């Protein structure tokens, strides 16, 4: 069969493009090597709980157009992301705010909190930060860095903070209000029926084939153009070298109790705890089920065969990506999009915006 577009990847980018192309009367085929839709935002129903199979995904945006766009496909709840952090036997609110500082130093006012942070920064006397550790210390002082940044960041990146470039932490959001809302965005929530249902609604009326690897069938499908959302270096058979990613491993278990940790997201910030955080999925949708499901997240170095989660955007990798980008420009009938196709860490709203921009240019 002849198609206008072969869309490689049934995640958010691919689904948005397919939906818009289908609306314009284009014949589309969407394929995905996984056995399910929705890519990394896939939610699986277990014991009536929507389990975020590939880690917590909270939709947030300040772009009213994007918010209205997703609300075509799903009803969103009013979930507000308010994670907590555990360091040893101490518990702190995130993001770093007056609740955090009050617990840490026994102070009450913004002026007192600012004075403590400014004094700690001055005592360190750091000039131009040479690495992530110096950057974080210069932004937040010693206590916040040691208890809430250092161990978590080292686990997340698999490297000492002194070995990481300063630009990874360009800023640390220090809020001098008693507000635990992690995001500043105007719109926030999670689909009541889960993200998988949202993607199903986007792809209504469009042909989809799952458990199909593009590289196994690329010469068997007749399509005018390809929208490719997989790894850009894999597309070119790694001929310029392999881009680095971080991967995440999950240990998920069902517990015979109603409530395990009292919050959807709890970060473990000390280096001696091997996982970065525990997700209790039912709290994303205010669940009242008699059981609960938790997932421990372990960050790891990506290797071929693993699921790539986020790019390691340092000088070496960004330089290699630019070379692949030049190769991509010469592919007349292939457009590259999404987190893996553009080697870029995207929030969900930015993925949708980028996909809609491609639609505007292409359709």
C-alpha positions as CSV (number, residue, x, y, z in Angstrom):
1,X,0.0,0.0,0.0
2,X,1.2,3.5,-0.7
3,X,1.4,6.1,2.1
4,X,2.0,9.8,2.2
5,X,3.8,9.5,5.6
6,X,5.4,6.7,7.4
7,X,5.7,7.8,11.0
8,X,8.4,5.9,13.0
9,X,7.4,6.0,16.7
10,X,4.0,6.1,18.3
11,X,5.0,8.5,21.1
12,X,3.8,12.0,21.6
13,X,5.7,13.6,18.7
14,X,4.7,10.9,16.2
15,X,1.1,10.9,17.4
16,X,0.7,14.7,17.0
17,X,2.1,14.7,13.5
18,X,0.0,11.7,12.5
19,X,-3.2,13.3,13.8
20,X,-2.6,16.6,12.0
21,X,-1.6,14.9,8.7
22,X,-4.7,12.6,8.9
23,X,-6.9,15.7,9.4
24,X,-5.4,17.1,6.2
25,X,-6.4,13.9,4.3
26,X,-2.9,12.4,4.2
27,X,-2.6,8.6,4.3
28,X,-0.4,7.7,7.3
29,X,1.1,4.5,8.8
30,X,2.5,4.7,12.3
31,X,4.9,2.0,13.5
32,X,6.6,1.4,16.8
33,X,9.1,-1.3,17.8
34,X,7.4,-1.6,21.2
35,X,4.2,-3.6,21.7
36,X,2.3,-0.5,22.9
37,X,1.4,3.0,22.0
38,X,2.5,6.2,23.7
39,X,6.3,5.7,23.9
40,X,7.7,6.8,27.3
41,X,4.4,8.4,28.4
42,X,2.7,4.9,28.3
43,X,0.5,4.2,31.2
44,X,-0.6,0.7,32.0
45,X,-3.7,-0.1,34.1
46,X,-2.9,-2.4,37.0
47,X,-5.5,-3.0,39.7
48,X,-7.3,0.1,38.4
49,X,-4.2,2.2,39.0
50,X,-2.6,4.0,36.0
51,X,1.1,3.0,36.3
52,X,3.6,5.3,34.6
53,X,5.6,2.5,33.1
54,X,8.6,4.7,32.1
55,X,8.6,7.1,35.0
56,X,6.5,10.0,36.2
57,X,5.0,12.2,33.6
58,X,3.2,15.4,34.8
59,X,1.8,17.6,32.0
60,X,2.6,21.2,32.6
61,X,2.6,24.3,30.3
62,X,2.2,28.0,30.2
63,X,1.2,27.9,26.6
64,X,-2.6,28.2,26.4
65,X,-2.7,26.9,22.8
66,X,-0.9,23.7,23.8
67,X,-3.1,23.2,26.8
68,X,-6.2,23.6,24.7
69,X,-4.7,21.2,22.1
70,X,-4.2,18.3,24.6
71,X,-7.6,18.8,26.1
72,X,-9.1,17.7,22.8
73,X,-7.9,14.2,23.5
74,X,-8.1,13.9,27.3
75,X,-9.8,15.2,30.4
76,X,-7.1,16.4,32.8
77,X,-7.3,16.3,36.6
78,X,-5.9,19.1,38.8
79,X,-2.8,17.3,40.1
80,X,-0.1,19.6,41.3
81,X,3.4,18.2,41.5
82,X,4.8,18.7,45.0
83,X,7.6,16.2,45.5
84,X,9.4,15.7,48.8
85,X,13.0,14.8,49.4
86,X,14.5,12.4,52.0
87,X,18.1,12.8,53.1
88,X,19.0,10.3,55.8
89,X,16.2,10.7,58.4
90,X,15.4,14.3,57.3
91,X,12.5,15.2,55.0
92,X,12.3,18.4,52.9
93,X,9.8,19.9,50.5
94,X,10.7,20.5,46.9
95,X,11.3,22.8,45.0
96,X,13.7,24.6,47.4
97,X,11.3,27.0,49.2
98,X,10.5,28.5,52.6
99,X,9.2,25.1,53.8
100,X,12.6,23.7,52.9
101,X,14.6,26.5,54.5
102,X,12.5,26.6,57.6
103,X,13.0,22.9,58.2
104,X,16.7,23.1,57.4
105,X,17.7,26.2,59.5
106,X,14.8,26.8,61.9
107,X,14.0,30.2,60.4
108,X,10.7,31.8,59.4
109,X,11.1,34.7,57.1
110,X,12.5,35.1,53.5
111,X,15.0,37.7,54.8
112,X,16.4,35.1,57.2
113,X,16.6,32.4,54.5
114,X,18.4,34.8,52.1
115,X,20.9,35.8,54.8
116,X,21.8,32.2,55.5
117,X,22.3,31.4,51.8
118,X,24.2,34.6,51.0
119,X,26.5,34.0,54.0
120,X,27.3,30.4,52.9
121,X,27.9,31.6,49.3
122,X,30.3,34.4,50.5
123,X,32.3,32.0,52.7
124,X,32.9,29.7,49.7
125,X,34.5,32.5,47.7
126,X,34.0,30.8,44.3
127,X,34.9,32.7,41.2
128,X,33.8,31.5,37.8
129,X,32.4,27.9,38.4
130,X,34.5,25.2,36.7
131,X,32.1,22.4,37.3
132,X,28.6,21.5,38.4
133,X,29.6,21.3,42.1
134,X,31.0,24.9,42.1
135,X,28.0,26.1,40.1
136,X,25.5,24.6,42.6
137,X,27.4,25.9,45.6
138,X,27.6,29.4,44.1
139,X,23.8,29.4,43.5
140,X,22.5,27.8,46.7
141,X,25.2,27.5,49.4
142,X,26.6,24.5,51.1
143,X,23.6,23.0,53.0
144,X,21.2,22.9,50.1
145,X,23.9,21.5,47.9
146,X,25.2,18.8,50.3
147,X,21.7,17.6,51.3
148,X,19.5,18.0,48.3
149,X,21.7,18.3,45.1
150,X,25.0,16.4,45.4
151,X,24.0,12.8,46.0
152,X,20.9,12.9,43.7
153,X,22.8,14.5,40.8
154,X,25.7,12.0,41.1
155,X,23.2,9.1,41.0
156,X,21.3,10.7,38.1
157,X,24.4,11.2,35.9
158,X,26.6,8.4,37.2
159,X,29.5,10.9,37.7
160,X,30.9,13.0,40.6
161,X,29.5,16.5,40.5
162,X,33.1,17.8,40.1
163,X,33.3,15.9,36.8
164,X,30.0,17.3,35.4
165,X,30.0,20.6,33.4
166,X,28.6,23.7,35.2
167,X,26.0,24.4,32.5
168,X,23.9,21.4,33.6
169,X,22.7,23.5,36.6
170,X,22.4,26.9,35.0
171,X,20.1,27.9,37.8
172,X,18.6,26.4,41.0
173,X,15.1,27.6,41.6
174,X,15.2,29.1,45.1
175,X,11.7,30.3,46.1
176,X,11.2,32.5,49.1
177,X,7.5,31.6,49.5
178,X,5.8,28.7,51.3
179,X,4.7,27.2,48.0
180,X,5.4,23.5,47.2
181,X,4.2,23.6,43.6
182,X,7.2,22.3,41.6
183,X,6.2,24.0,38.3
184,X,5.6,27.7,37.7
185,X,3.4,26.9,34.7
186,X,-0.2,28.1,34.5
187,X,-1.7,24.7,33.4
188,X,-0.9,21.4,35.0
189,X,-2.5,18.0,35.4
190,X,-2.6,14.3,34.3
191,X,-5.1,12.6,32.0
192,X,-7.9,11.1,34.1
193,X,-7.9,8.0,31.9
194,X,-4.1,7.9,31.5
195,X,-1.7,9.0,28.7
196,X,-2.2,5.8,26.7
197,X,-5.9,6.6,26.2
198,X,-4.9,10.2,25.1
199,X,-2.6,8.8,22.4
200,X,-5.2,6.3,21.3
201,X,-7.6,9.3,20.8
202,X,-5.0,11.1,18.8
203,X,-4.5,8.1,16.5
204,X,-8.2,7.3,15.9
205,X,-8.7,6.3,12.2
206,X,-5.0,6.0,11.5
207,X,-3.3,2.7,10.7
208,X,-0.9,1.6,13.4
209,X,1.5,-1.4,13.5
210,X,3.2,-2.3,16.8
211,X,6.2,-4.5,17.5
212,X,7.6,-3.4,14.2
213,X,11.2,-2.2,14.0
214,X,11.7,0.4,11.2
215,X,15.1,-1.1,10.3
216,X,13.6,-4.5,9.6
217,X,10.9,-3.2,7.2
218,X,12.2,0.1,5.8
219,X,12.6,-1.3,2.3
220,X,9.1,-2.9,2.3
221,X,6.9,0.2,2.8
222,X,6.1,2.7,0.0
223,X,5.9,6.1,1.6
224,X,6.5,9.6,0.1
225,X,8.1,10.8,3.4
226,X,9.2,9.4,6.7
227,X,8.8,11.2,10.1
228,X,11.5,9.6,12.2
229,X,11.4,9.9,16.0
230,X,14.0,7.3,16.9
231,X,17.7,7.7,17.7
232,X,19.3,9.9,15.1
233,X,22.7,8.1,15.4
234,X,20.9,4.7,14.9
235,X,19.3,5.9,11.7
236,X,22.8,6.5,10.3
237,X,24.0,3.2,11.7
238,X,26.3,5.0,14.2
239,X,28.7,5.8,11.4
240,X,30.0,9.0,13.0
241,X,30.0,7.5,16.5
242,X,27.5,6.7,19.3
243,X,25.7,9.5,21.1
244,X,25.5,9.1,24.9
245,X,22.3,8.8,26.8
246,X,21.2,8.1,30.4
247,X,18.9,5.2,30.9
248,X,16.5,4.4,33.8
249,X,15.7,1.0,35.4
250,X,12.5,0.5,37.4
251,X,11.7,-1.9,40.1
252,X,7.9,-1.9,40.4
253,X,5.9,-3.8,43.0
254,X,2.4,-4.0,44.2
255,X,1.9,-3.6,48.0
256,X,-1.1,-4.8,50.0
257,X,-1.7,-1.5,51.6
258,X,-3.7,1.6,50.8
259,X,-0.9,4.2,51.0
260,X,2.9,3.6,51.1
261,X,4.5,7.1,51.2
262,X,1.7,9.6,51.1
263,X,3.0,11.4,48.0
264,X,3.3,10.6,44.3
265,X,7.0,11.5,44.1
266,X,9.7,11.1,46.8
267,X,13.3,11.8,46.0
268,X,16.1,10.1,47.9
269,X,19.0,12.6,47.8
270,X,21.8,10.8,49.7
271,X,24.3,8.9,47.7
272,X,24.1,5.8,49.9
273,X,20.5,5.1,48.7
274,X,20.9,3.4,45.3
275,X,17.7,4.6,43.7
276,X,16.9,8.3,42.9
277,X,13.2,8.3,43.8
278,X,10.1,6.2,44.5
279,X,6.9,6.9,42.6
280,X,3.6,5.9,44.1
281,X,1.4,5.9,41.0
282,X,-2.1,6.1,42.6
283,X,-1.5,9.6,44.0
284,X,-1.2,11.0,40.5
285,X,-5.0,10.4,40.1
286,X,-6.0,10.7,43.8
287,X,-6.6,7.0,43.9
288,X,-8.5,5.3,46.7
289,X,-7.8,1.7,45.7
290,X,-7.2,-0.8,48.6
291,X,-3.7,-1.7,47.2
292,X,-0.9,0.5,45.9
293,X,1.9,0.2,43.3
294,X,5.3,1.8,43.7
295,X,8.3,2.1,41.4
296,X,11.9,2.6,42.5
297,X,14.0,4.4,39.8
298,X,17.6,3.6,39.2
299,X,19.6,5.8,36.8
300,X,22.2,4.1,34.7
301,X,24.6,4.6,31.8
302,X,22.9,3.7,28.4
303,X,24.3,0.9,26.3
304,X,23.0,-0.5,23.0
305,X,19.9,-2.5,23.6
306,X,18.8,-0.3,26.6
307,X,16.0,2.2,26.4
308,X,17.5,5.7,26.0
309,X,15.8,8.2,28.3
310,X,17.6,11.5,28.1
311,X,20.7,12.8,26.2
312,X,24.0,13.6,27.8
313,X,24.2,17.2,26.4
314,X,27.9,18.0,26.9
315,X,30.3,19.5,24.4
316,X,31.4,16.2,23.0
317,X,27.9,14.9,22.4
318,X,26.5,18.1,21.1
319,X,29.3,18.4,18.6
320,X,28.6,14.8,17.4
321,X,24.9,15.5,17.2
322,X,25.6,18.6,15.0
323,X,27.4,16.3,12.5
324,X,24.5,13.9,12.4
325,X,22.2,16.9,12.0
326,X,24.1,17.9,8.8
327,X,23.6,14.3,7.5
328,X,19.9,14.6,8.3
329,X,19.5,17.7,6.2
330,X,20.6,15.7,3.2
331,X,17.9,13.2,3.7
332,X,15.3,14.7,1.3
333,X,12.4,12.5,2.3
334,X,13.1,12.1,6.0
335,X,12.2,14.5,8.8
336,X,13.7,14.0,12.3
337,X,11.7,14.9,15.4
338,X,11.3,14.3,19.1
339,X,13.7,13.7,22.0
340,X,15.8,11.1,20.2
341,X,15.5,12.4,16.7
342,X,16.7,15.8,17.8
343,X,18.9,14.7,20.7
344,X,17.3,17.1,23.1
345,X,15.6,16.9,26.5
346,X,12.0,18.0,25.9
347,X,9.1,18.5,28.3
348,X,5.8,17.2,26.9
349,X,4.5,20.6,26.0
350,X,7.6,21.4,24.1
351,X,7.4,18.1,22.2
352,X,3.9,19.0,21.1
353,X,4.9,22.5,20.1
354,X,7.8,21.1,18.0
355,X,5.6,18.6,16.3
356,X,3.0,21.3,15.5
357,X,5.7,23.5,14.1
358,X,6.8,20.6,11.8
359,X,3.2,20.2,10.8
360,X,2.9,23.9,9.9
361,X,6.1,23.7,7.8
362,X,5.3,20.4,6.2
363,X,1.5,20.3,5.8
